[in-house]
């Protein structure tokens, strides 16, 4: 293996070193990123481009790793195909830049999906729900309520300023949210369904007296 590497010319050596080292770091970064780890601490060269209010990071540690990985392997392929040195360098650079664009777009949309799924407790204000676990009067004990927040039914911790406890099954309305995400709820009434009046059509030409029963 060492003899094979030592017999290579300078340019192939550079491409093989870049490809191998880049592939190892790329594998670690991708595993860490998709396993929920934090690889963003290594992003000291971030350059944010505003896109719909979210950070679109083109120059970042992850993207640079992707660049050098594809740069190395595409250069090796070009050398094996017998392409000239200038053409090999041009193709490998373009391939690396395309990889950066793909990775930037990938992580941008992943972050957008993550942000959209993040629960914002303020969105629960004015929502009507039901007490799941009894809530003590005047914030004496915390209970739980079931409310629809951001289109999903959730069981959330809740307190009340009511002077009477809110028992399980009570219909409530969220009036406020504390700084640590606890809902402040109050008793409300179930909406009363309007009764449909039965209209009586009177035959033409006849008078009818309606009496009170």
C-alpha positions as CSV (number, residue, x, y, z in Angstrom):
1,X,0.0,0.0,0.0
2,X,2.8,2.4,0.9
3,X,4.8,1.4,-2.1
4,X,1.7,2.1,-4.3
5,X,1.2,5.5,-2.8
6,X,4.9,6.5,-2.9
7,X,5.0,5.6,-6.7
8,X,2.2,8.1,-7.4
9,X,2.9,11.4,-9.0
10,X,2.4,14.6,-7.0
11,X,-1.1,15.5,-8.2
12,X,-2.6,12.0,-7.7
13,X,-1.0,12.0,-4.2
14,X,-2.7,15.3,-3.3
15,X,-6.1,14.1,-4.6
16,X,-5.9,10.8,-2.8
17,X,-4.9,12.5,0.5
18,X,-7.7,15.0,0.2
19,X,-10.2,12.3,-0.7
20,X,-9.3,9.9,2.1
21,X,-9.1,12.6,4.8
22,X,-12.2,14.4,3.6
23,X,-14.2,11.1,3.4
24,X,-13.3,10.2,7.0
25,X,-14.2,13.7,8.4
26,X,-17.3,13.8,6.1
27,X,-18.6,10.5,7.6
28,X,-18.1,11.7,11.1
29,X,-19.8,15.0,10.4
30,X,-22.8,13.4,8.7
31,X,-23.3,10.8,11.4
32,X,-23.1,13.4,14.1
33,X,-25.5,15.8,12.3
34,X,-28.2,13.2,11.6
35,X,-27.8,11.5,15.0
36,X,-28.7,14.8,16.7
37,X,-25.2,15.8,17.7
38,X,-23.8,19.3,17.5
39,X,-21.3,19.7,14.7
40,X,-22.1,23.4,14.4
41,X,-19.5,24.4,17.0
42,X,-16.8,23.8,14.3
43,X,-18.5,26.3,12.0
44,X,-16.1,29.3,12.5
45,X,-16.3,30.4,8.9
46,X,-20.1,30.7,8.5
47,X,-21.4,33.1,5.9
48,X,-25.1,33.6,6.1
49,X,-27.2,34.5,3.1
50,X,-30.7,35.7,4.0
51,X,-33.3,33.4,2.4
52,X,-36.9,33.9,3.6
53,X,-35.6,34.9,7.0
54,X,-33.7,31.7,7.6
55,X,-29.9,31.3,7.5
56,X,-28.7,29.8,4.2
57,X,-25.1,28.8,5.1
58,X,-23.0,28.2,2.0
59,X,-19.6,28.5,3.6
60,X,-19.6,26.3,6.7
61,X,-17.4,23.6,8.1
62,X,-19.8,20.8,6.9
63,X,-20.0,22.2,3.4
64,X,-16.2,22.7,3.2
65,X,-15.7,19.0,4.2
66,X,-18.2,18.0,1.5
67,X,-16.3,20.2,-1.0
68,X,-12.9,18.6,-0.3
69,X,-14.4,15.1,-0.3
70,X,-16.0,15.4,-3.7
71,X,-13.0,17.5,-5.0
72,X,-10.7,14.6,-4.1
73,X,-12.7,11.8,-5.5
74,X,-13.7,13.6,-8.7
75,X,-10.0,14.5,-9.3
76,X,-9.0,10.8,-8.9
77,X,-11.7,9.8,-11.5
78,X,-10.4,12.5,-13.9
79,X,-6.8,11.3,-13.5
80,X,-7.8,7.7,-14.1
81,X,-9.6,8.8,-17.3
82,X,-6.4,10.4,-18.5
83,X,-7.7,14.0,-18.5
84,X,-5.2,16.8,-18.5
85,X,-4.1,18.5,-15.3
86,X,-6.0,21.8,-15.9
87,X,-9.2,20.0,-16.9
88,X,-8.9,17.8,-13.9
89,X,-8.6,20.7,-11.6
90,X,-11.5,22.6,-13.2
91,X,-13.8,19.6,-13.0
92,X,-12.9,18.7,-9.4
93,X,-13.4,22.3,-8.3
94,X,-16.8,22.5,-10.0
95,X,-17.8,19.2,-8.5
96,X,-16.8,20.4,-5.0
97,X,-18.8,23.6,-5.4
98,X,-21.9,21.7,-6.5
99,X,-21.5,19.5,-3.5
100,X,-21.4,22.6,-1.3
101,X,-24.6,23.9,-2.9
102,X,-26.4,20.5,-2.3
103,X,-25.3,20.3,1.3
104,X,-26.2,23.9,2.0
105,X,-29.7,23.3,0.6
106,X,-30.0,20.0,2.5
107,X,-29.3,21.4,5.9
108,X,-31.3,24.5,5.1
109,X,-34.5,22.5,4.5
110,X,-33.7,20.2,7.5
111,X,-33.5,23.3,9.7
112,X,-36.7,24.6,8.2
113,X,-38.5,21.4,9.0
114,X,-37.1,21.4,12.6
115,X,-38.2,25.0,13.1
116,X,-41.7,24.3,11.9
117,X,-42.1,21.4,14.3
118,X,-40.9,23.4,17.3
119,X,-43.7,24.0,19.7
120,X,-44.3,27.7,20.4
121,X,-46.4,27.8,23.6
122,X,-47.7,31.3,22.7
123,X,-49.7,29.8,19.9
124,X,-51.8,28.1,22.6
125,X,-53.3,31.4,23.8
126,X,-57.1,31.6,23.2
127,X,-57.2,27.8,22.5
128,X,-60.1,25.9,24.0
129,X,-59.4,22.5,25.5
130,X,-60.2,20.1,28.3
131,X,-58.7,19.5,31.7
132,X,-56.9,16.2,31.7
133,X,-55.5,16.2,35.3
134,X,-57.3,18.4,37.9
135,X,-55.8,21.9,38.3
136,X,-55.7,23.4,41.8
137,X,-57.4,26.7,42.6
138,X,-55.4,29.9,42.6
139,X,-52.2,28.2,41.2
140,X,-52.0,25.9,44.2
141,X,-51.3,22.8,42.2
142,X,-50.4,22.2,38.6
143,X,-52.5,20.0,36.4
144,X,-52.6,19.1,32.7
145,X,-54.9,20.1,29.9
146,X,-55.5,18.8,26.4
147,X,-55.4,21.5,23.8
148,X,-54.8,21.8,20.1
149,X,-51.6,23.7,19.4
150,X,-50.2,24.2,15.9
151,X,-52.6,21.7,14.5
152,X,-51.8,18.9,17.0
153,X,-53.5,17.8,20.2
154,X,-51.1,18.1,23.1
155,X,-51.1,17.4,26.8
156,X,-49.5,20.4,28.5
157,X,-48.9,21.6,32.1
158,X,-51.4,24.2,33.3
159,X,-52.3,26.5,36.2
160,X,-55.3,28.6,36.9
161,X,-56.1,31.8,38.7
162,X,-59.6,30.6,39.3
163,X,-60.7,30.5,43.0
164,X,-62.1,27.0,42.4
165,X,-60.2,24.0,41.2
166,X,-60.7,22.9,37.6
167,X,-61.6,19.2,37.7
168,X,-60.9,16.6,35.0
169,X,-63.2,17.1,32.0
170,X,-63.7,20.8,32.5
171,X,-63.7,22.9,29.4
172,X,-61.1,25.6,29.6
173,X,-59.6,28.4,27.6
174,X,-55.9,29.3,27.6
175,X,-55.5,33.0,28.7
176,X,-51.7,33.2,29.1
177,X,-48.4,31.4,29.1
178,X,-45.7,31.7,31.6
179,X,-42.0,32.2,30.6
180,X,-41.2,28.6,31.2
181,X,-44.1,27.3,29.1
182,X,-46.9,26.6,31.6
183,X,-50.4,27.4,30.4
184,X,-52.6,29.7,32.4
185,X,-56.2,28.6,31.8
186,X,-59.6,29.6,32.9
187,X,-63.0,27.9,33.0
188,X,-65.2,28.4,30.0
189,X,-68.5,27.0,28.9
190,X,-69.1,24.5,26.1
191,X,-70.4,26.3,23.0
192,X,-74.2,26.0,22.9
193,X,-75.5,24.7,19.7
194,X,-78.2,26.7,18.2
195,X,-81.5,24.9,18.0
196,X,-83.0,24.8,14.6
197,X,-86.6,26.2,14.5
198,X,-89.1,24.3,12.6
199,X,-90.8,26.5,10.1
200,X,-94.4,25.8,9.5
201,X,-95.7,26.7,6.1
202,X,-99.2,28.0,6.2
203,X,-101.4,27.0,3.3
204,X,-102.4,29.8,1.1
205,X,-105.8,31.3,1.7
206,X,-106.2,30.0,5.3
207,X,-105.8,31.9,8.6
208,X,-104.3,30.0,11.6
209,X,-104.1,31.1,15.2
210,X,-101.0,30.1,17.0
211,X,-101.7,29.5,20.6
212,X,-99.2,29.1,23.5
213,X,-99.0,25.6,24.8
